[in-house]
Amino acid sequence: MTYFGFLLRFLFIPILVFLAITLWDNRNNLQIVGFRNGRAVWIAIGIHILLAMLYTTPWDNYLVATGVWYYNPDLVTGIVIGYVPIEEYTFFVVETILSGLWWWFLVRRLSPPQKEFKPNKFLVYLSACLLVFVWIVFTYLFFSDNEPITYLSITLFWALPAILPQLLFGADILWHHRKFVALAILVPATYLSLMDIIALKDTTWSISPAQTTGILFFGILPLEEVVFFLITNTLITFGITLLLSNVSQERFEEIKEQLRGWKERRVVDPQ
């Protein structure tokens, strides 16, 4: 199976299904409780496509250049940007669209939390500190030149800094919507992990055994691939949830007011 064949079967077709559902929901004016709807969702998905391309490209090129990932030359077009085939860049885009449309489908159908939202700075700082600790551990492991931990450590070294500002801004908002957030992450991550098994069996792409822990699901799916899909869907879900939450809009306004006040004080007292 070619890489584009994989994308067509397992990402483009589900995207078309969710697009049809989204159009139906929009036509029937199906609303969202607690989040902005309509054009704002498309903008949020578009922002995450751009971020995925910018942030993932250097990391992915490093993995391919060092042989962590490699592709069957007979199953890709041969069009390469840097070290990475064009199909891989396409994957960044369509995974984000699929996860974003799943988010939209889900948020319209789950009941909102019954409890009223209450800000929780302790949760924000605790989650951020735990994440920084995990990042330091895996950064050390990555630079310690421990080859079997390479794929796992570089993935967490790359991804966790992008999650940190999300937690600092709204870990309490994410926790308030935790049931929805968990489903929004786990369903596409599980689906893509299972589809990954098909690609690995067909040698559409391969993972270096020497640079992975050797922990395999179903005898073929590396732990690192599962972590990759979990972490990328976490980034997408956290980001879209925080961009579109009504509570986030209030928090954005508070931050703007604080910045405006700081600028005014600087003008009055430049010292």
FIDREN-480790 format. One record per residue: x, y, z of N, C-alpha, C in turn; residue in three letters. Coordinates in Angstrom, 1 decimal. Example, Ala and Ser with C-alpha at 12.3 -4.5 7.8 and 13.67 -1.06 7.14 Angstrom:
FIDREN-480790
SITE    n_X    n_Y    n_Z   ca_X   ca_Y   ca_Z    c_X    c_Y    c_Z residu
SITE   13.2   -5.7    7.8   12.3   -4.5    7.8   13.2   -3.3    7.8    ALA
SITE   12.8   -2.2    7.1   13.7   -1.1    7.1   12.9    0.0    7.9    SER
This chain:
FIDREN-480790
SITE    n_X    n_Y    n_Z   ca_X   ca_Y   ca_Z    c_X    c_Y    c_Z residu
SITE    0.8   -1.2    0.0    0.0    0.0    0.0    0.9    1.2    0.0    MET
SITE    0.6    2.1   -0.9    1.4    3.4   -1.0    1.0    4.3    0.2    THR
SITE    1.9    5.3    0.5    1.6    6.2    1.5    0.4    7.0    1.2    TYR
SITE    0.3    7.5    0.0   -1.0    8.2   -0.4   -2.2    7.3   -0.3    PHE
SITE   -2.0    6.0   -0.7   -3.1    5.1   -0.5   -3.6    4.9    0.9    GLY
SITE   -2.6    4.9    1.8   -2.9    4.9    3.2   -3.7    6.1    3.7    PHE
SITE   -3.2    7.3    3.2   -3.9    8.5    3.6   -5.3    8.6    3.1    LEU
SITE   -5.5    8.1    1.8   -6.8    8.1    1.2   -7.8    7.2    2.0    LEU
SITE   -7.4    6.0    2.3   -8.2    5.1    2.9   -8.6    5.4    4.4    ARG
SITE   -7.5    5.8    5.1   -7.7    5.9    6.6   -7.8    7.3    7.1    PHE
SITE   -7.5    8.3    6.3   -7.7    9.7    6.8   -8.6   10.5    5.9    LEU
SITE   -8.4   10.5    4.6   -9.3   11.3    3.7  -10.8   10.9    3.8    PHE
SITE  -11.0    9.6    3.8  -12.4    9.1    3.8  -13.1    9.4    5.1    ILE
SITE  -12.4    9.2    6.3  -13.1    9.7    7.6  -13.3   11.2    7.6    PRO
SITE  -12.4   11.9    7.0  -12.5   13.4    7.0  -13.8   13.7    6.2    ILE
SITE  -14.0   13.1    5.0  -15.2   13.4    4.2  -16.4   13.0    5.0    LEU
SITE  -16.4   11.9    5.7  -17.6   11.6    6.6  -17.9   12.6    7.6    VAL
SITE  -16.8   13.1    8.3  -17.0   14.1    9.3  -17.4   15.4    8.7    PHE
SITE  -16.9   15.7    7.6  -17.3   17.0    6.9  -18.8   16.9    6.6    LEU
SITE  -19.3   15.8    6.1  -20.7   15.7    5.8  -21.6   15.8    7.0    ALA
SITE  -21.1   15.2    8.1  -21.8   15.4    9.4  -21.8   16.8    9.9    ILE
SITE  -20.6   17.5    9.7  -20.5   18.9   10.1  -21.4   19.8    9.3    THR
SITE  -21.5   19.6    8.0  -22.4   20.3    7.2  -23.9   20.1    7.6    LEU
SITE  -24.2   18.9    7.9  -25.6   18.5    8.4  -25.8   19.2    9.7    TRP
SITE  -24.9   19.2   10.6  -25.1   19.9   11.9  -25.2   21.4   11.8    ASP
SITE  -24.4   21.9   10.9  -24.5   23.4   10.6  -25.9   23.8   10.0    ASN
SITE  -26.3   22.9    9.1  -27.6   23.2    8.4  -28.8   23.1    9.4    ARG
SITE  -28.6   22.2   10.4  -29.6   22.1   11.4  -29.4   23.0   12.7    ASN
SITE  -28.3   23.8   12.5  -28.0   24.8   13.6  -27.8   24.2   15.0    ASN
SITE  -27.1   23.0   14.9  -26.7   22.3   16.2  -25.7   23.2   16.9    LEU
SITE  -26.1   23.5   18.2  -25.2   24.5   18.9  -24.2   23.8   19.8    GLN
SITE  -23.3   24.6   20.4  -22.3   24.1   21.3  -22.5   24.9   22.6    ILE
SITE  -22.5   24.2   23.7  -22.6   24.8   25.0  -21.1   25.0   25.6    VAL
SITE  -20.8   26.3   25.9  -19.5   26.5   26.5  -18.4   26.9   25.6    GLY
SITE  -18.6   26.8   24.3  -17.6   27.0   23.3  -18.1   27.8   22.1    PHE
SITE  -17.2   28.5   21.5  -17.6   29.2   20.2  -17.8   28.2   19.1    ARG
SITE  -18.7   28.6   18.2  -19.1   27.6   17.1  -18.8   28.2   15.8    ASN
SITE  -19.1   27.5   14.7  -19.1   28.0   13.4  -17.7   28.3   12.9    GLY
SITE  -17.6   29.6   12.3  -16.4   30.0   11.7  -15.2   29.9   12.6    ARG
SITE  -15.4   30.2   13.9  -14.3   30.1   14.9  -13.7   28.8   14.9    ALA
SITE  -14.4   27.7   14.7  -13.9   26.3   14.8  -13.0   26.1   13.6    VAL
SITE  -13.4   26.6   12.4  -12.6   26.5   11.2  -11.3   27.2   11.4    TRP
SITE  -11.3   28.4   12.0  -10.1   29.2   12.2   -9.2   28.5   13.1    ILE
SITE   -9.7   27.9   14.2   -8.9   27.2   15.2   -8.2   26.0   14.5    ALA
SITE   -9.0   25.2   13.7   -8.3   24.1   12.9   -7.2   24.6   12.0    ILE
SITE   -7.5   25.7   11.3   -6.5   26.3   10.4   -5.3   26.7   11.1    GLY
SITE   -5.4   27.3   12.3   -4.3   27.7   13.1   -3.4   26.5   13.5    ILE
SITE   -4.1   25.4   13.9   -3.4   24.2   14.3   -2.7   23.5   13.1    HIS
SITE   -3.3   23.6   11.9   -2.6   23.1   10.7   -1.3   23.8   10.5    ILE
SITE   -1.3   25.2   10.6   -0.1   26.0   10.4    0.9   25.7   11.5    LEU
SITE    0.5   25.6   12.7    1.4   25.2   13.8    2.0   23.8   13.7    LEU
SITE    1.2   22.9   13.2    1.7   21.5   13.0    2.8   21.5   12.0    ALA
SITE    2.6   22.2   10.9    3.6   22.3    9.8    4.9   22.9   10.3    MET
SITE    4.8   24.0   11.0    5.9   24.8   11.5    6.7   24.0   12.6    LEU
SITE    6.0   23.5   13.5    6.6   22.9   14.7    7.1   21.5   14.5    TYR
SITE    6.3   20.7   13.6    6.7   19.3   13.4    7.8   19.1   12.4    THR
SITE    7.9   20.0   11.4    8.8   19.8   10.3   10.3   19.5   10.8    THR
SITE   10.9   20.4   11.6   12.3   20.1   12.1   12.4   18.8   12.8    PRO
SITE   11.5   18.5   13.7   11.5   17.2   14.4   11.4   16.0   13.5    TRP
SITE   10.5   16.1   12.5   10.3   14.9   11.6   11.5   14.8   10.7    ASP
SITE   12.1   15.9   10.3   13.3   15.8    9.4   14.5   15.1   10.2    ASN
SITE   14.6   15.5   11.5   15.6   14.9   12.3   15.4   13.4   12.4    TYR
SITE   14.2   12.9   12.6   13.9   11.5   12.8   14.3   10.7   11.5    LEU
SITE   13.9   11.3   10.4   14.2   10.6    9.1   15.7   10.6    8.8    VAL
SITE   16.3   11.8    9.1   17.7   11.9    8.8   18.6   11.0    9.6    ALA
SITE   18.1   10.7   10.8   18.9    9.8   11.7   18.4    8.3   11.6    THR
SITE   17.4    8.0   10.8   17.0    6.7   10.5   16.0    6.1   11.6    GLY
SITE   15.4    7.0   12.4   14.4    6.5   13.3   13.2    6.0   12.6    VAL
SITE   12.8    6.9   11.6   11.7    6.5   10.6   12.4    6.3    9.3    TRP
SITE   11.8    5.4    8.5   12.2    5.4    7.1   11.1    4.8    6.3    TYR
SITE   11.1    5.1    5.0   10.0    4.8    4.1   10.4    3.9    3.0    TYR
SITE    9.5    3.0    2.5    9.7    2.2    1.4    9.7    3.0    0.1    ASN
SITE   10.9    3.1   -0.6   11.0    4.0   -1.7   10.0    3.7   -2.8    PRO
SITE    9.5    2.4   -2.9    8.5    2.0   -3.9    7.1    2.4   -3.6    ASP
SITE    6.9    2.9   -2.3    5.5    3.2   -1.9    5.3    4.7   -1.6    LEU
SITE    6.3    5.5   -2.0    6.2    7.0   -1.9    6.5    7.6   -3.2    VAL
SITE    6.0    8.8   -3.4    6.2    9.5   -4.7    7.6    9.8   -5.1    THR
SITE    8.5   10.0   -4.0    9.8   10.4   -4.3   10.0   11.9   -4.2    GLY
SITE    8.9   12.6   -4.0    9.0   14.1   -3.8    9.3   14.3   -2.4    ILE
SITE   10.5   15.0   -2.1   11.0   15.1   -0.8   11.3   16.6   -0.5    VAL
SITE   11.0   17.0    0.7   11.3   18.4    1.2   12.2   18.2    2.4    ILE
SITE   13.4   18.6    2.3   14.4   18.2    3.3   14.7   16.7    3.2    GLY
SITE   14.4   16.0    4.3   14.6   14.6    4.3   13.3   13.8    4.2    TYR
SITE   12.2   14.6    4.2   10.9   14.0    4.4   10.0   14.0    3.2    VAL
SITE    9.4   12.8    2.8    8.5   12.8    1.6    7.3   13.7    1.8    PRO
SITE    6.8   14.1    0.7    5.6   15.0    0.7    4.4   14.4    1.4    ILE
SITE    4.3   13.1    1.3    3.2   12.4    2.0    3.2   12.6    3.5    GLU
SITE    4.4   12.8    4.1    4.5   13.0    5.5    3.9   14.3    5.9    GLU
SITE    4.3   15.4    5.1    3.7   16.7    5.3    2.2   16.7    5.2    TYR
SITE    1.7   15.9    4.2    0.3   15.8    4.0   -0.4   15.2    5.3    THR
SITE    0.3   14.2    5.8   -0.2   13.6    7.1   -0.4   14.6    8.2    PHE
SITE    0.6   15.5    8.4    0.4   16.5    9.4   -0.9   17.3    9.2    PHE
SITE   -1.2   17.6    8.0   -2.4   18.4    7.7   -3.6   17.6    8.0    VAL
SITE   -3.7   16.4    7.4   -5.0   15.7    7.5   -5.2   15.1    8.9    VAL
SITE   -4.1   14.8    9.6   -4.4   14.4   11.0   -5.0   15.5   11.8    GLU
SITE   -4.5   16.7   11.6   -5.1   17.9   12.3   -6.5   18.1   11.9    THR
SITE   -6.8   18.0   10.6   -8.2   18.2   10.2   -9.1   17.1   10.8    ILE
SITE   -8.7   15.9   10.7   -9.5   14.8   11.3   -9.7   15.0   12.8    LEU
SITE   -8.7   15.3   13.5   -8.8   15.5   15.0   -9.7   16.7   15.3    SER
SITE   -9.6   17.7   14.5  -10.4   18.9   14.7  -11.9   18.7   14.4    GLY
SITE  -12.1   17.9   13.3  -13.5   17.6   13.0  -14.1   16.6   14.0    LEU
SITE  -13.3   15.7   14.5  -13.8   14.8   15.6  -14.1   15.7   16.9    TRP
SITE  -13.3   16.6   17.2  -13.5   17.5   18.3  -14.9   18.2   18.2    TRP
SITE  -15.1   18.7   17.0  -16.4   19.4   16.7  -17.6   18.5   16.8    TRP
SITE  -17.4   17.3   16.2  -18.5   16.3   16.3  -18.8   16.0   17.8    PHE
SITE  -17.8   15.8   18.5  -18.0   15.3   19.9  -18.6   16.4   20.8    LEU
SITE  -18.0   17.7   20.7  -18.5   18.7   21.6  -19.9   19.1   21.4    VAL
SITE  -20.5   18.8   20.2  -21.9   19.0   19.9  -22.8   18.0   20.5    ARG
SITE  -22.2   16.9   21.0  -23.0   15.7   21.4  -22.9   15.4   22.9    ARG
SITE  -21.8   15.9   23.5  -21.6   15.6   24.9  -22.2   16.7   25.8    LEU
SITE  -22.8   16.3   26.9  -23.4   17.2   27.8  -22.3   18.0   28.5    SER
SITE  -22.4   19.3   28.7  -21.4   20.1   29.4  -21.3   19.7   30.8    PRO
SITE  -20.1   20.0   31.5  -20.0   19.7   32.9  -21.1   20.4   33.7    PRO
SITE  -21.6   19.7   34.7  -22.7   20.2   35.5  -22.3   21.2   36.5    GLN
SITE  -21.0   21.1   37.0  -20.5   22.0   38.0  -20.1   23.3   37.3    LYS
SITE  -20.2   24.4   38.0  -19.8   25.7   37.5  -18.2   25.7   37.5    GLU
SITE  -17.7   26.3   36.5  -16.2   26.4   36.4  -15.7   27.4   37.5    PHE
SITE  -14.6   26.9   38.2  -13.9   27.7   39.2  -12.4   27.7   38.9    LYS
SITE  -11.8   28.9   38.7  -10.4   29.0   38.5   -9.6   28.2   39.5    PRO
SITE   -8.5   27.6   39.1   -7.7   26.8   40.1   -6.2   27.0   39.7    ASN
SITE   -5.6   28.0   40.3   -4.2   28.3   40.0   -3.2   27.2   40.5    LYS
SITE   -3.6   26.5   41.6   -2.8   25.5   42.1   -2.7   24.3   41.1    PHE
SITE   -3.8   24.0   40.5   -3.8   22.9   39.4   -2.9   23.4   38.2    LEU
SITE   -3.0   24.6   37.9   -2.2   25.1   36.8   -0.7   25.0   37.0    VAL
SITE   -0.3   25.4   38.2    1.1   25.4   38.5    1.6   24.0   38.8    TYR
SITE    0.8   23.1   39.4    1.2   21.8   39.7    1.4   21.0   38.4    LEU
SITE    0.4   21.1   37.4    0.5   20.4   36.2    1.7   20.9   35.4    SER
SITE    2.0   22.2   35.4    3.1   22.7   34.7    4.4   22.2   35.3    ALA
SITE    4.5   22.2   36.6    5.7   21.7   37.2    6.0   20.2   36.9    CYS
SITE    4.9   19.4   36.9    5.1   18.0   36.6    5.5   17.8   35.2    LEU
SITE    5.0   18.6   34.3    5.4   18.5   32.9    6.8   18.9   32.7    LEU
SITE    7.3   20.0   33.3    8.7   20.4   33.2    9.6   19.3   33.8    VAL
SITE    9.2   18.7   34.9   10.0   17.6   35.4   10.2   16.4   34.4    PHE
SITE    9.0   16.0   33.8    9.1   14.9   32.8   10.0   15.3   31.6    VAL
SITE    9.8   16.6   31.2   10.6   17.1   30.1   12.1   17.0   30.4    TRP
SITE   12.5   17.4   31.6   13.9   17.4   32.0   14.4   16.0   32.0    ILE
SITE   13.6   15.0   32.5   14.1   13.6   32.5   14.3   13.1   31.1    VAL
SITE   13.4   13.4   30.2   13.5   12.8   28.8   14.5   13.6   28.0    PHE
SITE   14.7   14.9   28.4   15.8   15.6   27.7   17.2   15.1   28.1    THR
SITE   17.3   14.7   29.4   18.6   14.1   29.8   18.8   12.7   29.1    TYR
SITE   17.7   12.0   29.0   17.8   10.6   28.3   18.2   10.8   26.9    LEU
SITE   17.6   11.8   26.2   17.9   12.0   24.8   19.4   12.4   24.6    PHE
SITE   19.9   13.3   25.4   21.3   13.7   25.2   22.3   12.8   25.9    PHE
SITE   21.8   11.7   26.6   22.7   10.8   27.2   23.1    9.7   26.1    SER
SITE   22.6    9.8   24.9   23.0    8.9   23.8   22.7    7.5   24.1    ASP
SITE   21.5    7.3   24.8   21.0    5.9   25.0   20.1    5.5   23.8    ASN
SITE   20.7    4.8   22.9   20.0    4.6   21.6   18.6    4.0   21.7    GLU
SITE   18.3    3.0   22.5   17.0    2.4   22.5   15.9    3.4   23.0    PRO
SITE   16.3    4.5   23.6   15.3    5.4   24.1   15.2    6.6   23.2    ILE
SITE   15.9    6.6   22.0   16.0    7.8   21.1   14.6    8.3   20.7    THR
SITE   13.8    7.4   20.1   12.5    7.8   19.5   11.6    8.4   20.6    TYR
SITE   11.5    7.7   21.7   10.6    8.1   22.8   11.1    9.4   23.4    LEU
SITE   12.4    9.5   23.7   12.9   10.7   24.3   12.8   12.0   23.4    SER
SITE   13.1   11.8   22.1   13.1   13.0   21.2   11.6   13.4   21.0    ILE
SITE   10.7   12.5   21.1    9.3   12.9   20.9    8.8   13.7   22.1    THR
SITE    9.2   13.3   23.3    8.8   14.1   24.5    9.6   15.4   24.6    LEU
SITE   10.9   15.3   24.3   11.7   16.5   24.3   11.1   17.6   23.3    PHE
SITE   10.6   17.1   22.2   10.0   18.0   21.2    8.6   18.5   21.6    TRP
SITE    7.7   17.6   22.1    6.3   17.9   22.3    6.0   18.6   23.6    ALA
SITE    6.6   18.3   24.7    6.2   18.8   25.9    6.3   20.3   26.1    LEU
SITE    7.4   20.9   25.5    7.4   22.4   25.6    6.3   23.1   24.9    PRO
SITE    5.7   22.5   23.9    4.5   23.1   23.3    3.2   22.9   24.2    ALA
SITE    3.2   21.9   25.0    2.1   21.7   25.9    2.1   22.6   27.1    ILE
SITE    3.4   23.0   27.5    3.6   23.8   28.7    2.7   25.1   28.7    LEU
SITE    2.8   25.9   27.6    2.0   27.2   27.6    0.5   26.9   27.7    PRO
SITE    0.1   25.8   27.1   -1.4   25.4   27.2   -1.8   25.2   28.6    GLN
SITE   -0.9   24.5   29.4   -1.2   24.2   30.8   -1.2   25.5   31.6    LEU
SITE   -0.2   26.3   31.4    0.0   27.6   32.1   -1.2   28.5   31.9    LEU
SITE   -1.8   28.4   30.7   -2.9   29.3   30.4   -4.2   28.7   30.9    PHE
SITE   -4.4   27.4   30.8   -5.7   26.8   31.1   -5.8   25.4   31.5    GLY
SITE   -4.9   24.9   32.3   -5.0   23.6   32.8   -6.3   23.4   33.6    ALA
SITE   -6.7   24.4   34.3   -8.0   24.3   35.1   -9.2   24.2   34.1    ASP
SITE   -9.1   24.9   33.0  -10.2   24.8   32.0  -10.2   23.4   31.4    ILE
SITE   -9.1   22.9   31.0   -9.0   21.5   30.5   -9.5   20.5   31.5    LEU
SITE   -9.2   20.7   32.8   -9.7   19.8   33.8  -11.2   19.9   34.0    TRP
SITE  -11.7   21.1   33.8  -13.2   21.3   33.9  -13.9   20.5   32.9    HIS
SITE  -13.3   20.4   31.7  -13.9   19.6   30.5  -13.2   18.3   30.4    HIS
SITE  -12.7   17.7   31.4  -11.8   16.5   31.3  -12.4   15.3   30.6    ARG
SITE  -13.7   15.0   30.8  -14.3   13.9   30.2  -14.3   14.1   28.7    LYS
SITE  -14.7   15.3   28.3  -14.7   15.6   26.8  -13.3   15.6   26.3    PHE
SITE  -12.4   16.2   27.0  -11.0   16.3   26.5  -10.4   14.9   26.3    VAL
SITE  -10.6   14.0   27.3  -10.1   12.6   27.3  -10.6   11.9   26.0    ALA
SITE  -11.9   12.0   25.8  -12.5   11.3   24.6  -11.9   11.9   23.3    LEU
SITE  -11.8   13.3   23.3  -11.3   13.9   22.1   -9.9   13.5   21.7    ALA
SITE   -9.1   13.2   22.8   -7.7   12.7   22.5   -7.6   11.2   22.2    ILE
SITE   -8.3   10.4   23.1   -8.1    9.0   23.0   -8.7    8.3   21.8    LEU
SITE   -9.8    8.8   21.3  -10.5    8.1   20.2   -9.6    8.2   18.9    VAL
SITE   -9.2    9.5   18.5   -8.4    9.5   17.3   -7.0    8.9   17.5    PRO
SITE   -6.4    9.0   18.7   -5.1    8.5   18.9   -5.2    6.9   18.8    ALA
SITE   -6.2    6.3   19.4   -6.4    4.9   19.3   -6.6    4.5   17.8    THR
SITE   -7.5    5.2   17.1   -7.7    4.9   15.7   -6.5    4.9   14.9    TYR
SITE   -5.7    6.0   15.0   -4.5    6.2   14.2   -3.4    5.1   14.6    LEU
SITE   -3.4    4.8   15.8   -2.4    3.7   16.3   -2.7    2.4   15.6    SER
SITE   -4.0    2.1   15.6   -4.4    0.8   15.0   -4.2    0.8   13.5    LEU
SITE   -4.4    2.0   12.8   -4.2    2.1   11.4   -2.7    2.0   11.1    MET
SITE   -1.9    2.4   12.1   -0.4    2.4   11.9    0.0    0.9   11.8    ASP
SITE   -0.7    0.0   12.4   -0.3   -1.4   12.3   -0.4   -1.9   10.9    ILE
SITE   -1.4   -1.4   10.1   -1.6   -1.8    8.7   -0.4   -1.3    7.9    ILE
SITE    0.0    0.0    8.2    1.1    0.6    7.4    2.4   -0.1    7.7    ALA
SITE    2.6   -0.5    9.0    3.8   -1.2    9.3    3.9   -2.6    8.7    LEU
SITE    2.8   -3.3    8.7    2.7   -4.6    8.0    3.0   -4.5    6.5    LYS
SITE    2.5   -3.4    5.9    2.7   -3.3    4.5    4.0   -2.6    4.1    ASP
SITE    4.8   -2.3    5.2    6.1   -1.6    5.0    6.0   -0.2    4.3    THR
SITE    4.8    0.4    4.5    4.6    1.7    3.9    5.7    2.6    4.6    THR
SITE    5.8    2.5    5.9    6.9    3.1    6.6    7.4    2.1    7.7    TRP
SITE    8.6    2.3    8.2    9.2    1.4    9.2    9.8    2.2   10.3    SER
SITE   10.0    1.5   11.4   10.6    2.1   12.6   11.8    1.4   13.0    ILE
SITE   12.9    2.1   13.3   14.2    1.5   13.6   14.1    0.7   15.0    SER
SITE   14.3   -0.6   14.9   14.2   -1.4   16.2   15.3   -1.0   17.2    PRO
SITE   16.5   -0.5   16.6   17.6   -0.2   17.5   17.4    1.1   18.3    ALA
SITE   16.4    2.0   17.8   16.2    3.3   18.4   14.9    3.4   19.1    GLN
SITE   14.3    2.2   19.4   13.1    2.1   20.1   13.2    1.2   21.3    THR
SITE   12.3    1.3   22.3   12.4    0.5   23.5   12.2   -1.0   23.3    THR
SITE   11.6   -1.4   22.2   11.3   -2.8   22.0    9.9   -3.2   22.5    GLY
SITE    9.2   -2.3   23.2    7.9   -2.6   23.7    6.9   -2.5   22.5    ILE
SITE    6.3   -3.6   22.2    5.4   -3.7   21.0    4.0   -4.1   21.4    LEU
SITE    3.0   -3.4   20.8    1.6   -3.8   20.9    1.2   -4.7   19.7    PHE
SITE    0.5   -5.8   20.0    0.1   -6.7   18.9    1.4   -7.2   18.1    PHE
SITE    2.5   -7.2   18.8    3.7   -7.8   18.2    4.4   -6.9   17.1    GLY
SITE    3.8   -5.7   16.8    4.4   -4.9   15.7    4.3   -3.4   16.0    ILE
SITE    3.4   -2.9   16.8    3.2   -1.5   17.0    4.1   -1.0   18.1    LEU
SITE    5.1   -0.2   17.8    6.0    0.3   18.9    5.3    1.2   19.9    PRO
SITE    5.6    1.1   21.1    5.1    2.0   22.2    5.3    3.5   21.7    LEU
SITE    6.4    3.8   21.0    6.7    5.2   20.6    5.6    5.7   19.7    GLU
SITE    5.1    4.8   18.8    4.1    5.3   17.8    2.8    5.6   18.6    GLU
SITE    2.5    4.9   19.6    1.3    5.2   20.4    1.4    6.5   21.1    VAL
SITE    2.6    6.7   21.7    2.9    8.0   22.3    2.8    9.1   21.4    VAL
SITE    3.4    8.9   20.1    3.3   10.0   19.1    1.9   10.4   18.9    PHE
SITE    1.0    9.4   18.6   -0.4    9.8   18.3   -1.1   10.4   19.5    PHE
SITE   -0.8    9.9   20.7   -1.4   10.5   21.9   -0.9   11.9   22.1    LEU
SITE    0.4   12.2   21.9    0.9   13.5   22.1    0.4   14.5   21.1    ILE
SITE    0.4   14.1   19.8   -0.1   15.0   18.8   -1.6   15.4   19.0    THR
SITE   -2.4   14.4   19.3   -3.8   14.6   19.6   -4.0   15.4   20.8    ASN
SITE   -3.1   15.3   21.8   -3.2   16.1   23.0   -3.0   17.6   22.6    THR
SITE   -1.9   17.8   21.8   -1.6   19.2   21.4   -2.8   19.8   20.6    LEU
SITE   -3.4   19.1   19.7   -4.5   19.6   18.9   -5.8   19.8   19.8    ILE
SITE   -6.1   18.8   20.7   -7.3   18.9   21.5   -7.1   20.0   22.5    THR
SITE   -6.0   20.1   23.2   -5.8   21.2   24.2   -5.9   22.5   23.5    PHE
SITE   -5.2   22.6   22.4   -5.2   23.9   21.7   -6.6   24.4   21.2    GLY
SITE   -7.3   23.5   20.6   -8.7   23.9   20.1   -9.6   24.2   21.3    ILE
SITE   -9.5   23.4   22.3  -10.4   23.6   23.5  -10.1   24.9   24.1    THR
SITE   -8.9   25.3   24.3   -8.5   26.5   24.9   -8.8   27.7   24.0    LEU
SITE   -8.7   27.6   22.7   -9.0   28.7   21.8  -10.5   29.0   21.8    LEU
SITE  -11.3   28.0   21.9  -12.7   28.2   21.7  -13.6   28.2   23.0    LEU
SITE  -13.0   27.9   24.1  -13.8   27.9   25.4  -14.2   29.3   25.7    SER
SITE  -15.4   29.5   26.1  -15.9   30.8   26.6  -15.1   31.3   27.8    ASN
SITE  -14.7   30.4   28.6  -13.9   30.8   29.8  -12.6   31.4   29.3    VAL
SITE  -12.0   30.8   28.3  -10.8   31.3   27.7  -10.9   32.7   27.2    SER
SITE  -12.0   33.0   26.6  -12.2   34.3   26.0  -12.2   35.3   27.1    GLN
SITE  -12.8   35.0   28.3  -12.7   35.9   29.4  -11.3   36.1   29.9    GLU
SITE  -10.6   34.9   29.9   -9.2   35.0   30.4   -8.3   35.8   29.4    ARG
SITE   -8.5   35.6   28.1   -7.8   36.4   27.2   -8.0   37.9   27.4    PHE
SITE   -9.3   38.3   27.7   -9.6   39.7   28.0   -8.9   40.2   29.2    GLU
SITE   -8.8   39.3   30.2   -8.1   39.7   31.5   -6.6   39.9   31.2    GLU
SITE   -6.0   39.1   30.4   -4.6   39.2   30.1   -4.4   40.5   29.3    ILE
SITE   -5.3   40.8   28.3   -5.2   42.0   27.6   -5.2   43.2   28.5    LYS
SITE   -6.2   43.2   29.5   -6.3   44.3   30.4   -5.0   44.5   31.2    GLU
SITE   -4.5   43.4   31.7   -3.2   43.4   32.5   -2.1   44.0   31.6    GLN
SITE   -2.0   43.6   30.4   -0.9   44.1   29.5   -1.1   45.6   29.2    LEU
SITE   -2.4   46.0   29.0   -2.7   47.4   28.8   -2.3   48.2   30.0    ARG
SITE   -2.6   47.7   31.2   -2.3   48.4   32.4   -0.8   48.5   32.6    GLY
SITE   -0.1   47.5   32.3    1.4   47.5   32.4    2.0   48.5   31.4    TRP
SITE    1.5   48.6   30.2    2.0   49.5   29.2    1.8   51.0   29.7    LYS
SITE    0.6   51.2   30.2    0.2   52.5   30.7    1.2   52.9   31.9    GLU
SITE    1.5   52.0   32.7    2.4   52.3   33.9    3.8   52.6   33.4    ARG
SITE    4.2   51.9   32.3    5.5   52.1   31.7    5.6   53.5   31.1    ARG
SITE    4.5   54.0   30.5    4.5   55.3   29.9    4.5   56.4   31.0    VAL
SITE    3.8   56.2   32.1    3.8   57.2   33.1    5.1   57.2   33.9    VAL
SITE    5.6   56.0   34.1    6.9   55.9   34.9    7.9   55.1   34.1    ASP
SITE    8.6   55.7   33.1    9.5   54.9   32.3   10.7   54.3   33.1    PRO
SITE   11.0   54.8   34.3   12.0   54.3   35.1   11.6   52.9   35.7    GLN
